[in-house]
Amino acid sequence: MAGKPVLYYFNGRGRMEAIRWLLAVAEVEFDEVLLTTREQYDKLLSDGALMFQQVPMVEIDGMQLIQTKAILHYIAQKYNLHGKDPKERVMINMYAEGAMDVMEMIMVLPFITDVKAKLDNIQTKAKERYLPVYEKALSGHIYLVGGELSLADVQLFECTLMLEEKFTGILAEFPNVKVSAARQ
Ligand SMILES: N[C@@H](CCC(=O)N[C@@H](CS)C(=O)NCC(=O)O)C(=O)O
């Protein structure tokens, strides 16, 4: 039997967090190597484990996978969280990418200068552009696509956590999204 997946990333949520959530939802146990020294990172580089010299990297099924979305798609397909056909899959990816857009805006905050202006911008976009889409899609539905839990729901869940962390109460105007997040 294959061993547990091993996740390699810095000691933070960042781009690995979506992968952690997806594995948790799939009920897959995993180990983590948190890169806290330059030497650990250099060792991965010299071993040729990082195709584009970047993390996240996940060892799974005898492979060393990189690129967050590729990793998410592999796990989602493997654990039946990626739709029943190509039409469901593309919808799942569209919803998941929307959530990722919001999360990436929040993730880069530590690296920018005018944080206040950017926060206002993220809040406006979340309320006017992104959350209304999920609110509508979840009207009368438990899950975003195909009546089944998928990568899209997991990504939306992580996104709502990040939004609530920055803008407490932001989901109040989006009851369907709030119920969906509470269910995860
Ligand atoms: N498109 C890649 C981007 C990965 C990425 O930018 N990783 C950062 C850490 S979050 C990194 O390894 N940076 C080091 C570098 O680029 O040299 C993905 O989604 O996995």
The ligand as an SDF file (V2000), in Angstrom:
LIG
                    3D

 20 19  0  0  0  0  0  0  0  0999 V2000
    2.1740   28.6950   -9.6910 N   0  0  0  0  0  0  0  0  0  0  0  0
    2.8450   28.1410   -8.5460 C   0  0  0  0  0  0  0  0  0  0  0  0
    3.4750   29.2630   -7.7420 C   0  0  0  0  0  0  0  0  0  0  0  0
    4.2770   28.6970   -6.6010 C   0  0  0  0  0  0  0  0  0  0  0  0
    5.0010   29.7790   -5.8150 C   0  0  0  0  0  0  0  0  0  0  0  0
    5.0180   30.9710   -6.1890 O   0  0  0  0  0  0  0  0  0  0  0  0
    5.5900   29.3380   -4.7150 N   0  0  0  0  0  0  0  0  0  0  0  0
    6.3540   30.2160   -3.8750 C   0  0  0  0  0  0  0  0  0  0  0  0
    5.9600   30.0090   -2.4320 C   0  0  0  0  0  0  0  0  0  0  0  0
    4.2530   30.3870   -2.1610 S   0  0  0  0  0  0  0  0  0  0  0  0
    7.8240   29.8540   -4.0330 C   0  0  0  0  0  0  0  0  0  0  0  0
    8.1750   28.7020   -3.9880 O   0  0  0  0  0  0  0  0  0  0  0  0
    8.6580   30.8590   -4.2370 N   0  0  0  0  0  0  0  0  0  0  0  0
   10.0670   30.6690   -4.3630 C   0  0  0  0  0  0  0  0  0  0  0  0
   10.5530   31.0840   -5.7210 C   0  0  0  0  0  0  0  0  0  0  0  0
    9.7400   31.3550   -6.6220 O   0  0  0  0  0  0  0  0  0  0  0  0
   11.7760   31.1270   -5.8780 O   0  0  0  0  0  0  0  0  0  0  0  0
    1.8550   27.3340   -7.7080 C   0  0  0  0  0  0  0  0  0  0  0  0
    0.6630   27.6860   -7.6940 O   0  0  0  0  0  0  0  0  0  0  0  0
    2.2520   26.3520   -7.1020 O   0  0  0  0  0  0  0  0  0  0  0  0
  1  2  1  0
  2  3  1  0
  2 18  1  0
  3  4  1  0
  4  5  1  0
  5  6  2  0
  5  7  1  0
  7  8  1  0
  8  9  1  0
  8 11  1  0
  9 10  1  0
 11 12  2  0
 11 13  1  0
 13 14  1  0
 14 15  1  0
 15 16  2  0
 15 17  1  0
 18 19  2  0
 18 20  1  0
M  END
$$$$
